[in-house]
Amino acid sequence: MALIEHVALFADDLPKLRDFYVDVMGMSILLDNSAAPTPGYFLGDDRGTSLEIILRPPGAPRAGQRYVCHVAFTVPDVRAFRTKLEAMGLVFETEIDIDTEEFSTCFFADPEGNRIQLVRRSKPLGS
């Protein structure tokens, strides 16, 4: 069996995106590769999940984030976290906004335009 070790996102403004995921999303810096030939950071949470952010190489195209991918973060209260992010000026999608007893979710774009999902489940996936 193979296990996911990390997910990576490009950043045009590496320090700004690092600060967003550390200060707003509560991640910590696991590995500082900011002086490497391809600068970046590995960030992590207290559950062992890792996110790599990499400086976008010159000329690297942006993907159509709406359908290509997203990164999901579990939060205890989607509405409260969304309110906090909206107060910071982040814009949420309106067509996918679910809030039931079993499942709550919404999507927004991080400061680099990467599609991010907030999720709350009454039961973890796979249980």
N, CA, C and O atoms as a GROMACS GRO file, in nm:
protein
  508
    1MET      N    1   0.085  -0.118   0.000
    1MET     CA    2   0.000   0.000   0.000
    1MET      C    3   0.089   0.124   0.000
    1MET      O    4   0.192   0.127   0.068
    2ALA      N    5   0.050   0.225  -0.075
    2ALA     CA    6   0.119   0.353  -0.078
    2ALA      C    7   0.037   0.454   0.001
    2ALA      O    8  -0.086   0.453  -0.006
    3LEU      N    9   0.104   0.540   0.075
    3LEU     CA   10   0.038   0.644   0.154
    3LEU      C   11   0.078   0.781   0.102
    3LEU      O   12   0.192   0.800   0.060
    4ILE      N   13  -0.013   0.874   0.103
    4ILE     CA   14   0.018   1.011   0.061
    4ILE      C   15   0.111   1.073   0.164
    4ILE      O   16   0.081   1.075   0.284
    5GLU      N   17   0.225   1.124   0.118
    5GLU     CA   18   0.319   1.190   0.208
    5GLU      C   19   0.292   1.340   0.216
    5GLU      O   20   0.294   1.398   0.325
    6HIS      N   21   0.266   1.403   0.102
    6HIS     CA   22   0.233   1.545   0.102
    6HIS      C   23   0.166   1.582  -0.030
    6HIS      O   24   0.167   1.506  -0.126
    7VAL      N   25   0.108   1.701  -0.031
    7VAL     CA   26   0.051   1.764  -0.149
    7VAL      C   27   0.129   1.892  -0.169
    7VAL      O   28   0.168   1.956  -0.071
    8ALA      N   29   0.153   1.932  -0.294
    8ALA     CA   30   0.231   2.053  -0.321
    8ALA      C   31   0.149   2.154  -0.400
    8ALA      O   32   0.068   2.119  -0.486
    9LEU      N   33   0.172   2.281  -0.369
    9LEU     CA   34   0.109   2.393  -0.438
    9LEU      C   35   0.216   2.492  -0.480
    9LEU      O   36   0.313   2.512  -0.407
   10PHE      N   37   0.199   2.555  -0.597
   10PHE     CA   38   0.288   2.662  -0.640
   10PHE      C   39   0.250   2.792  -0.571
   10PHE      O   40   0.135   2.813  -0.532
   11ALA      N   41   0.348   2.879  -0.557
   11ALA     CA   42   0.326   3.013  -0.502
   11ALA      C   43   0.406   3.115  -0.582
   11ALA      O   44   0.524   3.093  -0.610
   12ASP      N   45   0.345   3.226  -0.618
   12ASP     CA   46   0.418   3.336  -0.679
   12ASP      C   47   0.483   3.421  -0.570
   12ASP      O   48   0.591   3.476  -0.591
   13ASP      N   49   0.419   3.432  -0.455
   13ASP     CA   50   0.471   3.506  -0.340
   13ASP      C   51   0.486   3.404  -0.226
   13ASP      O   52   0.395   3.386  -0.145
   14LEU      N   53   0.601   3.338  -0.222
   14LEU     CA   54   0.624   3.228  -0.129
   14LEU      C   55   0.607   3.270   0.017
   14LEU      O   56   0.538   3.199   0.091
   15PRO      N   57   0.668   3.380   0.064
   15PRO     CA   58   0.650   3.419   0.204
   15PRO      C   59   0.503   3.448   0.240
   15PRO      O   60   0.458   3.414   0.349
   16LYS      N   61   0.430   3.511   0.149
   16LYS     CA   62   0.290   3.542   0.176
   16LYS      C   63   0.208   3.415   0.191
   16LYS      O   64   0.125   3.404   0.282
   17LEU      N   65   0.229   3.318   0.102
   17LEU     CA   66   0.153   3.194   0.110
   17LEU      C   67   0.194   3.113   0.233
   17LEU      O   68   0.109   3.053   0.299
   18ARG      N   69   0.323   3.111   0.265
   18ARG     CA   70   0.370   3.045   0.388
   18ARG      C   71   0.301   3.105   0.509
   18ARG      O   72   0.249   3.032   0.594
   19ASP      N   73   0.299   3.237   0.518
   19ASP     CA   74   0.237   3.303   0.632
   19ASP      C   75   0.087   3.274   0.640
   19ASP      O   76   0.033   3.259   0.750
   20PHE      N   77   0.019   3.264   0.527
   20PHE     CA   78  -0.123   3.232   0.528
   20PHE      C   79  -0.145   3.095   0.592
   20PHE      O   80  -0.229   3.081   0.681
   21TYR      N   81  -0.071   2.996   0.546
   21TYR     CA   82  -0.093   2.860   0.599
   21TYR      C   83  -0.045   2.845   0.743
   21TYR      O   84  -0.099   2.762   0.816
   22VAL      N   85   0.054   2.921   0.784
   22VAL     CA   86   0.101   2.915   0.923
   22VAL      C   87   0.009   2.998   1.014
   22VAL      O   88  -0.041   2.947   1.114
   23ASP      N   89  -0.012   3.123   0.980
   23ASP     CA   90  -0.085   3.215   1.068
   23ASP      C   91  -0.237   3.194   1.066
   23ASP      O   92  -0.302   3.206   1.169
   24VAL      N   93  -0.292   3.163   0.950
   24VAL     CA   94  -0.438   3.154   0.937
   24VAL      C   95  -0.487   3.009   0.951
   24VAL      O   96  -0.584   2.983   1.021
   25MET      N   97  -0.420   2.917   0.883
   25MET     CA   98  -0.464   2.778   0.883
   25MET      C   99  -0.403   2.696   0.997
   25MET      O  100  -0.441   2.580   1.017
   26GLY      N  101  -0.309   2.753   1.071
   26GLY     CA  102  -0.255   2.688   1.190
   26GLY      C  103  -0.149   2.583   1.166
   26GLY      O  104  -0.122   2.501   1.253
   27MET      N  105  -0.088   2.583   1.048
   27MET     CA  106   0.017   2.485   1.019
   27MET      C  107   0.150   2.535   1.075
   27MET      O  108   0.165   2.652   1.108
   28SER      N  109   0.247   2.445   1.084
   28SER     CA  110   0.381   2.483   1.128
   28SER      C  111   0.482   2.448   1.020
   28SER      O  112   0.457   2.362   0.936
   29ILE      N  113   0.597   2.514   1.024
   29ILE     CA  114   0.702   2.488   0.926
   29ILE      C  115   0.777   2.363   0.968
   29ILE      O  116   0.837   2.359   1.076
   30LEU      N  117   0.773   2.260   0.883
   30LEU     CA  118   0.845   2.136   0.910
   30LEU      C  119   0.985   2.139   0.850
   30LEU      O  120   1.080   2.088   0.910
   31LEU      N  121   0.997   2.200   0.732
   31LEU     CA  122   1.126   2.206   0.663
   31LEU      C  123   1.131   2.335   0.582
   31LEU      O  124   1.042   2.362   0.501
   32ASP      N  125   1.236   2.414   0.606
   32ASP     CA  126   1.255   2.540   0.535
   32ASP      C  127   1.352   2.516   0.420
   32ASP      O  128   1.473   2.503   0.441
   33ASN      N  129   1.299   2.512   0.299
   33ASN     CA  130   1.381   2.497   0.178
   33ASN      C  131   1.388   2.629   0.102
   33ASN      O  132   1.408   2.629  -0.020
   34SER      N  133   1.374   2.740   0.172
   34SER     CA  134   1.365   2.869   0.104
   34SER      C  135   1.496   2.910   0.037
   34SER      O  136   1.495   2.999  -0.048
   35ALA      N  137   1.608   2.849   0.073
   35ALA     CA  138   1.736   2.881   0.010
   35ALA      C  139   1.776   2.778  -0.096
   35ALA      O  140   1.884   2.789  -0.153
   36ALA      N  141   1.691   2.680  -0.123
   36ALA     CA  142   1.720   2.577  -0.222
   36ALA      C  143   1.708   2.634  -0.364
   36ALA      O  144   1.649   2.740  -0.383
   37PRO      N  145   1.764   2.564  -0.462
   37PRO     CA  146   1.750   2.611  -0.601
   37PRO      C  147   1.604   2.628  -0.644
   37PRO      O  148   1.572   2.721  -0.718
   38THR      N  149   1.517   2.542  -0.597
   38THR     CA  150   1.373   2.560  -0.613
   38THR      C  151   1.318   2.586  -0.473
   38THR      O  152   1.288   2.492  -0.400
   39PRO      N  153   1.304   2.714  -0.436
   39PRO     CA  154   1.265   2.747  -0.298
   39PRO      C  155   1.126   2.696  -0.261
   39PRO      O  156   1.036   2.689  -0.344
   40GLY      N  157   1.112   2.661  -0.133
   40GLY     CA  158   0.983   2.617  -0.084
   40GLY      C  159   0.986   2.586   0.063
   40GLY      O  160   1.086   2.606   0.131
   41TYR      N  161   0.872   2.539   0.112
   41TYR     CA  162   0.856   2.500   0.253
   41TYR      C  163   0.770   2.375   0.259
   41TYR      O  164   0.681   2.355   0.177
   42PHE      N  165   0.799   2.291   0.357
   42PHE     CA  166   0.707   2.184   0.395
   42PHE      C  167   0.639   2.230   0.523
   42PHE      O  168   0.705   2.265   0.621
   43LEU      N  169   0.507   2.230   0.520
   43LEU     CA  170   0.427   2.272   0.634
   43LEU      C  171   0.350   2.151   0.685
   43LEU      O  172   0.321   2.060   0.608
   44GLY      N  173   0.318   2.149   0.814
   44GLY     CA  174   0.245   2.034   0.867
   44GLY      C  175   0.146   2.072   0.974
   44GLY      O  176   0.151   2.182   1.030
   45ASP      N  177   0.056   1.978   1.001
   45ASP     CA  178  -0.038   1.996   1.110
   45ASP      C  179  -0.008   1.894   1.220
   45ASP      O  180   0.086   1.817   1.208
   46ASP      N  181  -0.087   1.895   1.326
   46ASP     CA  182  -0.060   1.806   1.439
   46ASP      C  183  -0.108   1.663   1.416
   46ASP      O  184  -0.097   1.579   1.505
   47ARG      N  185  -0.162   1.634   1.297
   47ARG     CA  186  -0.207   1.498   1.264
   47ARG      C  187  -0.114   1.429   1.166
   47ARG      O  188  -0.141   1.316   1.124
   48GLY      N  189  -0.004   1.494   1.129
   48GLY     CA  190   0.091   1.433   1.039
   48GLY      C  191   0.069   1.461   0.892
   48GLY      O  192   0.136   1.402   0.807
   49THR      N  193  -0.023   1.550   0.860
   49THR     CA  194  -0.049   1.586   0.720
   49THR      C  195   0.048   1.696   0.679
   49THR      O  196   0.073   1.790   0.755
   50SER      N  197   0.103   1.684   0.559
   50SER     CA  198   0.202   1.782   0.512
   50SER      C  199   0.158   1.849   0.383
   50SER      O  200   0.092   1.789   0.298
   51LEU      N  201   0.195   1.974   0.371
   51LEU     CA  202   0.169   2.054   0.252
   51LEU      C  203   0.300   2.119   0.212
   51LEU      O  204   0.366   2.184   0.294
   52GLU      N  205   0.339   2.101   0.086
   52GLU     CA  206   0.460   2.167   0.036
   52GLU      C  207   0.416   2.286  -0.048
   52GLU      O  208   0.327   2.274  -0.132
   53ILE      N  209   0.478   2.400  -0.026
   53ILE     CA  210   0.456   2.515  -0.113
   53ILE      C  211   0.589   2.544  -0.181
   53ILE      O  212   0.694   2.548  -0.116
   54ILE      N  213   0.584   2.565  -0.312
   54ILE     CA  214   0.703   2.580  -0.395
   54ILE      C  215   0.690   2.709  -0.476
   54ILE      O  216   0.582   2.741  -0.526
   55LEU      N  217   0.801   2.784  -0.487
   55LEU     CA  218   0.799   2.903  -0.570
   55LEU      C  219   0.772   2.862  -0.715
   55LEU      O  220   0.842   2.776  -0.771
   56ARG      N  221   0.670   2.923  -0.776
   56ARG     CA  222   0.634   2.889  -0.914
   56ARG      C  223   0.749   2.926  -1.007
   56ARG      O  224   0.794   3.041  -1.008
   57PRO      N  225   0.798   2.830  -1.085
   57PRO     CA  226   0.905   2.861  -1.180
   57PRO      C  227   0.856   2.962  -1.283
   57PRO      O  228   0.738   2.962  -1.319
   58PRO      N  229   0.945   3.048  -1.332
   58PRO     CA  230   0.904   3.145  -1.434
   58PRO      C  231   0.841   3.074  -1.554
   58PRO      O  232   0.896   2.978  -1.606
   59GLY      N  233   0.726   3.124  -1.596
   59GLY     CA  234   0.659   3.069  -1.712
   59GLY      C  235   0.574   2.946  -1.685
   59GLY      O  236   0.506   2.898  -1.775
   60ALA      N  237   0.576   2.893  -1.563
   60ALA     CA  238   0.493   2.776  -1.532
   60ALA      C  239   0.347   2.818  -1.534
   60ALA      O  240   0.309   2.914  -1.467
   61PRO      N  241   0.264   2.748  -1.612
   61PRO     CA  242   0.124   2.791  -1.625
   61PRO      C  243   0.043   2.761  -1.499
   61PRO      O  244   0.078   2.673  -1.420
   62ARG      N  245  -0.064   2.835  -1.484
   62ARG     CA  246  -0.160   2.809  -1.378
   62ARG      C  247  -0.263   2.709  -1.430
   62ARG      O  248  -0.306   2.717  -1.546
   63ALA      N  249  -0.301   2.617  -1.345
   63ALA     CA  250  -0.406   2.521  -1.383
   63ALA      C  251  -0.542   2.585  -1.360
   63ALA      O  252  -0.555   2.679  -1.281
   64GLY      N  253  -0.643   2.535  -1.428
   64GLY     CA  254  -0.780   2.578  -1.402
   64GLY      C  255  -0.825   2.517  -1.270
   64GLY      O  256  -0.876   2.405  -1.268
   65GLN      N  257  -0.808   2.588  -1.160
   65GLN     CA  258  -0.828   2.534  -1.026
   65GLN      C  259  -0.969   2.483  -0.998
   65GLN      O  260  -0.987   2.398  -0.911
   66ARG      N  261  -1.066   2.531  -1.069
   66ARG     CA  262  -1.205   2.492  -1.039
   66ARG      C  263  -1.225   2.342  -1.053
   66ARG      O  264  -1.297   2.281  -0.973
   67TYR      N  265  -1.164   2.282  -1.152
   67TYR     CA  266  -1.187   2.140  -1.175
   67TYR      C  267  -1.062   2.054  -1.164
   67TYR      O  268  -1.073   1.931  -1.162
   68VAL      N  269  -0.945   2.112  -1.155
   68VAL     CA  270  -0.822   2.034  -1.150
   68VAL      C  271  -0.799   1.976  -1.011
   68VAL      O  272  -0.775   1.856  -0.999
   69CYS      N  273  -0.805   2.057  -0.908
   69CYS     CA  274  -0.771   2.005  -0.776
   69CYS      C  275  -0.816   2.100  -0.666
   69CYS      O  276  -0.856   2.214  -0.690
   70HIS      N  277  -0.809   2.048  -0.545
   70HIS     CA  278  -0.826   2.130  -0.426
   70HIS      C  279  -0.756   2.059  -0.310
   70HIS      O  280  -0.727   1.940  -0.317
   71VAL      N  281  -0.731   2.133  -0.207
   71VAL     CA  282  -0.678   2.078  -0.083
   71VAL      C  283  -0.786   2.100   0.022
   71VAL      O  284  -0.840   2.210   0.034
   72ALA      N  285  -0.818   1.995   0.099
   72ALA     CA  286  -0.924   2.003   0.198
   72ALA      C  287  -0.866   2.009   0.339
   72ALA      O  288  -0.774   1.934   0.372
   73PHE      N  289  -0.920   2.097   0.419
   73PHE     CA  290  -0.883   2.111   0.560
   73PHE      C  291  -1.005   2.081   0.645
   73PHE      O  292  -1.113   2.136   0.622
   74THR      N  293  -0.988   1.994   0.744
   74THR     CA  294  -1.098   1.968   0.836
   74THR      C  295  -1.094   2.070   0.948
   74THR      O  296  -0.988   2.100   1.003
   75VAL      N  297  -1.210   2.124   0.981
   75VAL     CA  298  -1.224   2.223   1.088
   75VAL      C  299  -1.345   2.184   1.173
   75VAL      O  300  -1.438   2.122   1.121
   76PRO      N  301  -1.345   2.219   1.301
   76PRO     CA  302  -1.458   2.181   1.385
   76PRO      C  303  -1.587   2.256   1.354
   76PRO      O  304  -1.696   2.204   1.378
   77ASP      N  305  -1.575   2.378   1.299
   77ASP     CA  306  -1.692   2.460   1.271
   77ASP      C  307  -1.668   2.536   1.141
   77ASP      O  308  -1.599   2.638   1.140
   78VAL      N  309  -1.724   2.486   1.031
   78VAL     CA  310  -1.702   2.544   0.899
   78VAL      C  311  -1.750   2.689   0.895
   78VAL      O  312  -1.679   2.776   0.845
   79ARG      N  313  -1.869   2.716   0.948
   79ARG     CA  314  -1.924   2.852   0.945
   79ARG      C  315  -1.832   2.952   1.016
   79ARG      O  316  -1.804   3.059   0.963
   80ALA      N  317  -1.787   2.916   1.135
   80ALA     CA  318  -1.701   3.007   1.212
   80ALA      C  319  -1.569   3.032   1.140
   80ALA      O  320  -1.521   3.146   1.135
   81PHE      N  321  -1.509   2.926   1.084
   81PHE     CA  322  -1.383   2.943   1.014
   81PHE      C  323  -1.403   3.026   0.887
   81PHE      O  324  -1.320   3.109   0.852
   82ARG      N  325  -1.514   3.002   0.820
   82ARG     CA  326  -1.544   3.079   0.699
   82ARG      C  327  -1.560   3.228   0.733
   82ARG      O  328  -1.507   3.314   0.662
   83THR      N  329  -1.632   3.257   0.840
   83THR     CA  330  -1.651   3.396   0.882
   83THR      C  331  -1.517   3.464   0.908
   83THR      O  332  -1.497   3.580   0.870
   84LYS      N  333  -1.426   3.392   0.973
   84LYS     CA  334  -1.291   3.445   1.000
   84LYS      C  335  -1.218   3.477   0.869
   84LYS      O  336  -1.156   3.583   0.857
   85LEU      N  337  -1.224   3.386   0.773
   85LEU     CA  338  -1.154   3.406   0.645
   85LEU      C  339  -1.220   3.516   0.562
   85LEU      O  340  -1.150   3.594   0.496
   86GLU      N  341  -1.352   3.522   0.562
   86GLU     CA  342  -1.421   3.629   0.489
   86GLU      C  343  -1.386   3.766   0.546
   86GLU      O  344  -1.375   3.863   0.471
   87ALA      N  345  -1.367   3.774   0.678
   87ALA     CA  346  -1.328   3.901   0.741
   87ALA      C  347  -1.189   3.945   0.694
   87ALA      O  348  -1.155   4.063   0.701
   88MET      N  349  -1.109   3.850   0.648
   88MET     CA  350  -0.976   3.880   0.595
   88MET      C  351  -0.981   3.914   0.447
   88MET      O  352  -0.878   3.944   0.387
   89GLY      N  353  -1.100   3.910   0.386
   89GLY     CA  354  -1.116   3.944   0.246
   89GLY      C  355  -1.114   3.826   0.151
   89GLY      O  356  -1.120   3.846   0.029
   90LEU      N  357  -1.107   3.702   0.202
   90LEU     CA  358  -1.109   3.587   0.114
   90LEU      C  359  -1.251   3.564   0.062
   90LEU      O  360  -1.348   3.583   0.135
   91VAL      N  361  -1.262   3.525  -0.064
   91VAL     CA  362  -1.390   3.510  -0.130
   91VAL      C  363  -1.424   3.362  -0.145
   91VAL      O  364  -1.340   3.283  -0.189
   92PHE      N  365  -1.545   3.325  -0.108
   92PHE     CA  366  -1.590   3.187  -0.114
   92PHE      C  367  -1.678   3.164  -0.236
   92PHE      O  368  -1.749   3.254  -0.280
   93GLU      N  369  -1.672   3.042  -0.289
   93GLU     CA  370  -1.762   3.002  -0.397
   93GLU      C  371  -1.903   2.994  -0.339
   93GLU      O  372  -1.922   2.962  -0.221
   94THR      N  373  -2.000   3.024  -0.421
   94THR     CA  374  -2.138   3.021  -0.372
   94THR      C  375  -2.215   2.897  -0.416
   94THR      O  376  -2.315   2.861  -0.354
   95GLU      N  377  -2.168   2.831  -0.525
   95GLU     CA  378  -2.246   2.719  -0.576
   95GLU      C  379  -2.230   2.590  -0.497
   95GLU      O  380  -2.313   2.500  -0.509
   96ILE      N  381  -2.125   2.578  -0.416
   96ILE     CA  382  -2.106   2.458  -0.333
   96ILE      C  383  -2.093   2.504  -0.188
   96ILE      O  384  -1.986   2.546  -0.144
   97ASP      N  385  -2.202   2.496  -0.117
   97ASP     CA  386  -2.208   2.540   0.022
   97ASP      C  387  -2.306   2.448   0.093
   97ASP      O  388  -2.427   2.468   0.086
   98ILE      N  389  -2.254   2.347   0.161
   98ILE     CA  390  -2.338   2.244   0.225
   98ILE      C  391  -2.324   2.254   0.375
   98ILE      O  392  -2.212   2.266   0.427
   99ASP      N  393  -2.436   2.249   0.446
   99ASP     CA  394  -2.432   2.253   0.592
   99ASP      C  395  -2.545   2.165   0.645
   99ASP      O  396  -2.657   2.211   0.663
  100THR      N  397  -2.513   2.038   0.669
  100THR     CA  398  -2.609   1.944   0.727
  100THR      C  399  -2.552   1.892   0.858
  100THR      O  400  -2.438   1.923   0.893
  101GLU      N  401  -2.627   1.814   0.928
  101GLU     CA  402  -2.580   1.755   1.054
  101GLU      C  403  -2.461   1.661   1.030
  101GLU      O  404  -2.370   1.652   1.112
  102GLU      N  405  -2.464   1.591   0.917
  102GLU     CA  406  -2.359   1.494   0.887
  102GLU      C  407  -2.236   1.556   0.823
  102GLU      O  408  -2.125   1.506   0.841
  103PHE      N  409  -2.253   1.666   0.747
  103PHE     CA  410  -2.144   1.716   0.664
  103PHE      C  411  -2.161   1.865   0.637
  103PHE      O  412  -2.269   1.911   0.602
  104SER      N  413  -2.052   1.939   0.654
  104SER     CA  414  -2.049   2.081   0.617
  104SER      C  415  -1.926   2.104   0.531
  104SER      O  416  -1.820   2.049   0.558
  105THR      N  417  -1.942   2.186   0.427
  105THR     CA  418  -1.827   2.216   0.341
  105THR      C  419  -1.848   2.347   0.267
  105THR      O  420  -1.961   2.391   0.245
  106CYS      N  421  -1.738   2.408   0.228
  106CYS     CA  422  -1.738   2.525   0.142
  106CYS      C  423  -1.598   2.537   0.080
  106CYS      O  424  -1.503   2.476   0.127
  107PHE      N  425  -1.589   2.616  -0.027
  107PHE     CA  426  -1.464   2.631  -0.101
  107PHE      C  427  -1.428   2.779  -0.114
  107PHE      O  428  -1.515   2.865  -0.124
  108PHE      N  429  -1.296   2.806  -0.113
  108PHE     CA  430  -1.246   2.940  -0.136
  108PHE      C  431  -1.110   2.930  -0.204
  108PHE      O  432  -1.056   2.820  -0.218
  109ALA      N  433  -1.056   3.043  -0.244
  109ALA     CA  434  -0.923   3.047  -0.304
  109ALA      C  435  -0.827   3.108  -0.204
  109ALA      O  436  -0.855   3.212  -0.144
  110ASP      N  437  -0.710   3.043  -0.186
  110ASP     CA  438  -0.608   3.098  -0.097
  110ASP      C  439  -0.546   3.222  -0.164
  110ASP      O  440  -0.585   3.255  -0.276
  111PRO      N  441  -0.453   3.289  -0.099
  111PRO     CA  442  -0.397   3.411  -0.159
  111PRO      C  443  -0.330   3.392  -0.296
  111PRO      O  444  -0.310   3.490  -0.367
  112GLU      N  445  -0.296   3.269  -0.334
  112GLU     CA  446  -0.237   3.242  -0.465
  112GLU      C  447  -0.339   3.189  -0.565
  112GLU      O  448  -0.304   3.160  -0.679
  113GLY      N  449  -0.464   3.177  -0.524
  113GLY     CA  450  -0.568   3.128  -0.614
  113GLY      C  451  -0.588   2.978  -0.611
  113GLY      O  452  -0.667   2.925  -0.690
  114ASN      N  453  -0.518   2.906  -0.522
  114ASN     CA  454  -0.537   2.762  -0.509
  114ASN      C  455  -0.673   2.734  -0.444
  114ASN      O  456  -0.711   2.802  -0.349
  115ARG      N  457  -0.744   2.636  -0.498
  115ARG     CA  458  -0.878   2.603  -0.448
  115ARG      C  459  -0.866   2.524  -0.318
  115ARG      O  460  -0.802   2.418  -0.314
  116ILE      N  461  -0.928   2.575  -0.211
  116ILE     CA  462  -0.921   2.515  -0.079
  116ILE      C  463  -1.062   2.483  -0.031
  116ILE      O  464  -1.156   2.561  -0.052
  117GLN      N  465  -1.076   2.368   0.033
  117GLN     CA  466  -1.205   2.325   0.086
  117GLN      C  467  -1.196   2.318   0.238
  117GLN      O  468  -1.097   2.270   0.293
  118LEU      N  469  -1.299   2.368   0.305
  118LEU     CA  470  -1.315   2.347   0.449
  118LEU      C  471  -1.420   2.238   0.466
  118LEU      O  472  -1.522   2.238   0.398
  119VAL      N  473  -1.394   2.143   0.557
  119VAL     CA  474  -1.482   2.028   0.576
  119VAL      C  475  -1.503   2.001   0.724
  119VAL      O  476  -1.411   2.012   0.805
  120ARG      N  477  -1.627   1.964   0.758
  120ARG     CA  478  -1.658   1.906   0.889
  120ARG      C  479  -1.746   1.786   0.863
  120ARG      O  480  -1.847   1.795   0.794
  121ARG      N  481  -1.706   1.673   0.919
  121ARG     CA  482  -1.784   1.549   0.904
  121ARG      C  483  -1.824   1.501   1.042
  121ARG      O  484  -1.747   1.512   1.137
  122SER      N  485  -1.944   1.447   1.052
  122SER     CA  486  -1.985   1.390   1.181
  122SER      C  487  -1.909   1.261   1.210
  122SER      O  488  -1.888   1.226   1.326
  123LYS      N  489  -1.869   1.190   1.104
  123LYS     CA  490  -1.787   1.068   1.115
  123LYS      C  491  -1.672   1.080   1.016
  123LYS      O  492  -1.694   1.116   0.901
  124PRO      N  493  -1.549   1.050   1.059
  124PRO     CA  494  -1.435   1.058   0.966
  124PRO      C  495  -1.454   0.965   0.846
  124PRO      O  496  -1.522   0.863   0.855
  125LEU      N  497  -1.392   1.001   0.734
  125LEU     CA  498  -1.396   0.914   0.617
  125LEU      C  499  -1.338   0.778   0.655
  125LEU      O  500  -1.243   0.770   0.733
  126GLY      N  501  -1.393   0.674   0.599
  126GLY     CA  502  -1.342   0.540   0.622
  126GLY      C  503  -1.389   0.475   0.751
  126GLY      O  504  -1.349   0.363   0.782
  127SER      N  505  -1.474   0.543   0.826
  127SER     CA  506  -1.521   0.482   0.952
  127SER      C  507  -1.662   0.428   0.937
  127SER      O  508  -1.717   0.373   1.032
   0.00000   0.00000   0.00000
